[in-house]
Amino acid sequence: AVLQRLLKDAIDIKSENDLTV
């Protein structure tokens, strides 16, 4: 469960970075 949450957080951060650029 923790691993899945970390993966989701990483994806969310990547999405924010993509939107910022």
N, C-alpha and C positions, 0 to 999 in steps of 0.2 A: 504494500500500500504506500509506504514511504517512497519507494522508487518511482511509483506511478505519479505521486504528487510532485516529486522533483522534476520529472519529465514534463509534467504539465506546466510547472513554473518556468522551466527553460523555454518551452514553446511560447508562453505568454510574453516573456522578455524578448524573444526573437521577434515576435509579431510587433511589439511596440517599437523595436529598433527599425524594423522594416517600414513602419508607418512614419517614423520620424525622418528617415532619409528621403 
